[in-house]
Amino acid sequence: MRALDALVREAAALGGGASSGASSVASSGAGPGLGAEAEAEADRQLQICNACRYCEGYCAVFPAMTRRLAFPAADVHYLANLCHNCGACLHACPYAPPHEFALNLPRAMARVRVRTYATYAWPPALGRLYARNGLTLALALAAGLALFIGLVLARLRAPGAALAGRGFYALLPHGLMVALFAPVFAVSVLALALGVARFWRGQAPGPVGAPALAEAVHDALRLRYLGGGHGQGCNEADDRYTLARRRLHHLTFYGFGLCFAATVVATLYHYAFGWTAPYPRSSLPVLLGTLGGLGLVAGPAGLLWLNLRRDPMQGDPAQRPMDRGFIALLLLAGASGLGLLAGRDGWAMPGWLALHLGAVMALFLTLPYGKFAHGAYRVAALLKWAVERRRPSGLRLGPE
């Protein structure tokens, strides 16, 4: 233990001092206002991990870590977002609690990640929303929007109007739906993109080549690092490995992608070919939407089950309300979309439409200020790692 502690102090001295990781982001050029306490704890743990290197063969965090002797704030946030919280390092660590070093890198990284999202949020003042974005807020927002849209639909519907065969545009005209949702979606995507751009500029990764970009996209789409570094998966409730989390993430991600593709194809049909909804059940938009909706039910339902069972040592328990709020909105959007598709010609269609649109708008509104952000920041970190690993290490010790 004394030998490892001495190695940590020596590495910190060679790298310029252990306090560098606890410095504010303002001093490191990455932006103002990050939580110094979360950074300092992550820096402490990374220094010990860098001396030990027992987990060197695990995810990309560890080879990226070994290219450094000190961890300034920007590097701490880069490594935190590179971490996929698979849990393998915690279960393998000889210095995990109850050891006096009390290493829990998944929790330290999770606490830094949420600070990343909040600090780089755009507009900056809205970064505080991350602290309030929980399950209750997500469901209350979806319910409130569904009620509002339901009242609007009741107002627009002509007395005695028949709905069979006319689709939901008989209740909510296409132009009005676009006017309601397009600005919300555009502003949310813009806010998230600007936040990630601020993070990227603070990382100063250098030129991005095509091979690095291809590798980052490949690793993101495969969720490579949810394989635990050995391909057997994550640790959830115990020491057993399981690929369940990786597969459920795939169902969720590709389900969301298929639903988005269904919307894009329907938009193309409407504006390019003049084919108006409702489309036949065998049409491409309906088939894509059905498959996507099934993914958005199965994936989030499984992720919620895993989240409820996962050992609290894996990650930050304080962030579970935000995680569950995001999962619940995805699940509600998928389930209500399938209900709307199944009952689009029936008497319950207005209720399904109001519920679905409320869930989708709540998802859009919370998109830049909730757990959805983790995907964008993680892809940016993967891209930096793909760029960095193609360069020679800058470490020089002693007379080298």
Residue pairs with C-beta under 8 A, 6 or more apart in sequence:
1 100
1 101
4 48
4 51
4 52
7 51
8 18
8 47
8 48
8 50
8 51
9 18
11 47
11 50
11 51
11 69
11 70
12 18
12 47
12 69
12 70
14 69
14 397
15 68
15 69
15 70
15 71
16 69
16 70
17 70
18 43
18 44
18 47
18 70
20 43
20 70
20 71
20 72
21 39
21 40
21 42
21 43
21 44
21 46
21 47
21 70
21 71
21 72
21 73
21 75
21 76
22 36
22 39
22 40
22 43
22 73
23 36
23 39
23 72
23 73
24 32
24 33
24 34
24 36
24 73
25 31
25 32
25 33
25 34
25 73
25 74
25 77
25 119
25 202
26 32
26 33
27 73
28 72
28 73
28 74
28 202
29 74
29 202
30 73
30 74
30 77
30 199
30 202
30 203
31 119
31 120
31 198
31 202
32 119
33 119
33 124
34 73
34 77
34 115
34 116
34 119
35 111
35 112
35 115
38 108
38 111
38 112
38 115
39 73
39 76
39 77
39 112
39 115
41 108
41 111
42 71
42 76
42 79
42 80
42 108
42 109
42 111
42 112
43 71
43 76
45 103
45 104
45 105
45 108
46 65
46 71
46 76
46 79
46 105
47 71
48 95
48 101
48 103
49 55
49 62
49 65
49 89
49 103
49 105
50 65
50 66
50 68
50 69
52 94
52 95
53 62
53 66
54 92
54 93
54 94
55 62
55 88
55 89
55 92
55 93
55 229
56 62
56 63
56 66
57 229
57 230
58 88
58 89
58 92
58 228
58 229
58 230
59 82
59 83
59 84
59 86
59 88
59 89
59 225
59 228
59 229
60 82
60 225
60 382
60 385
61 79
61 82
61 83
61 89
61 105
61 109
62 89
63 389
64 78
64 79
64 82
64 385
64 388
64 389
65 79
67 388
67 393
67 394
67 395
68 75
68 395
69 395
71 79
74 202
74 203
74 204
76 112
77 112
77 113
77 115
77 116
77 199
77 202
78 203
78 381
78 384
79 109
79 381
80 108
80 109
80 110
80 112
80 113
80 116
81 113
81 116
81 199
81 374
81 377
81 378
81 380
81 381
82 378
82 381
82 382
82 384
82 385
83 105
83 106
83 109
83 110
83 113
84 223
84 225
84 226
84 378
85 106
85 109
85 110
85 314
85 315
86 106
86 225
86 226
86 227
86 228
86 229
86 233
86 234
86 235
86 245
87 106
87 228
87 234
87 235
87 236
87 311
87 314
88 228
88 229
88 230
88 234
88 235
88 241
89 105
89 106
90 96
90 103
90 104
90 105
90 106
90 235
90 313
90 314
91 235
91 239
93 103
93 105
95 101
95 102
95 103
96 102
96 103
96 104
97 103
97 104
97 313
104 313
106 313
106 314
106 315
107 313
107 314
107 315
107 316
110 315
110 316
110 319
111 316
113 374
113 377
114 130
114 316
114 319
114 322
116 199
116 377
117 127
117 130
117 195
117 369
117 373
117 374
117 377
118 127
118 128
118 130
118 131
119 127
120 127
120 195
120 196
120 198
120 199
120 202
121 127
121 129
121 130
121 191
121 195
121 368
121 369
122 191
122 194
122 195
122 198
122 368
123 191
126 191
126 368
126 369
127 369
129 369
130 322
130 369
130 370
133 321
133 322
133 325
133 366
133 369
133 370
133 371
134 321
134 322
134 324
134 325
135 321
135 324
135 325
135 328
136 321
136 325
137 325
138 325
138 326
138 328
138 329
138 362
138 366
138 370
139 325
139 328
139 332
141 362
141 365
141 366
142 329
142 332
142 358
142 359
142 362
143 358
144 358
145 357
145 358
145 359
145 361
145 362
146 354
146 355
146 357
146 358
146 359
147 354
147 358
148 358
149 353
149 354
149 357
149 358
149 361
150 350
150 351
150 354
152 172
153 171
153 172
153 350
153 353
153 354
154 350
156 171
156 172
156 173
157 171
157 350
161 170
163 170
163 171
163 345
163 347
163 349
163 350
164 345
165 278
165 345
166 278
167 277
167 278
167 344
168 277
168 278
168 340
168 344
168 349
168 353
169 177
169 276
169 277
169 278
171 349
171 350
171 353
172 353
172 357
174 270
174 276
174 277
177 357
180 361
181 357
181 360
181 361
181 364
184 361
184 364
184 365
185 364
188 364
188 365
188 367
188 368
189 367
189 368
191 368
191 369
192 367
192 368
192 372
192 373
192 376
193 376
195 368
195 373
195 376
196 376
196 377
196 380
199 377
199 380
200 380
200 384
203 380
203 384
205 383
205 384
205 387
205 388
206 387
206 391
207 387
208 383
208 387
209 387
209 390
211 386
211 390
212 383
212 386
212 387
212 390
213 383
213 386
215 386
216 379
216 382
216 383
216 385
216 386
217 379
218 224
219 225
219 382
219 386
220 378
220 379
220 382
223 246
223 249
223 250
223 253
226 233
226 234
226 243
226 245
226 246
226 249
227 233
227 243
227 246
228 234
228 235
228 241
230 241
232 241
232 243
233 241
233 242
233 243
233 244
233 245
233 246
234 241
234 242
234 243
234 244
234 245
234 246
235 241
235 242
235 311
235 314
236 242
236 244
236 245
236 306
236 309
236 310
236 311
236 314
237 309
237 310
237 311
238 311
244 302
244 306
245 303
245 306
248 298
248 299
248 300
248 302
248 303
248 306
249 299
249 303
250 299
251 295
251 298
251 299
251 302
252 295
252 296
252 299
252 300
252 303
252 330
253 299
253 375
254 292
254 295
255 291
255 292
255 293
255 294
255 295
255 296
255 297
255 298
255 299
255 334
256 292
256 295
256 296
256 330
257 292
258 288
258 289
258 291
258 292
258 295
259 288
259 289
259 292
259 293
259 296
259 333
259 334
259 337
260 292
261 288
261 292
262 284
262 285
262 286
262 288
262 289
262 292
263 285
265 284
265 285
265 288
266 277
266 279
266 285
269 275
269 276
269 279
269 285
270 276
270 277
278 344
279 285
279 286
280 286
286 341
289 337
289 341
290 338
290 341
292 334
292 337
293 334
293 335
293 337
293 338
293 341
294 334
294 338
295 334
296 330
296 331
296 333
296 334
296 335
296 337
297 331
297 334
297 335
297 338
299 330
300 327
300 328
300 330
300 331
300 334
301 331
303 327
304 324
304 327
304 328
304 331
307 320
307 323
307 324
307 327
322 370
322 371
323 371
325 366
325 370
325 371
326 366
326 370
326 371
326 372
327 371
329 359
329 362
329 363
329 366
330 363
332 355
332 359
333 356
333 359
333 360
333 363
336 352
336 355
336 356
336 359
337 356
339 352
339 355
339 356
340 349
340 352
340 353
340 355
340 356
343 349
343 352
344 352
363 372
366 372
367 373
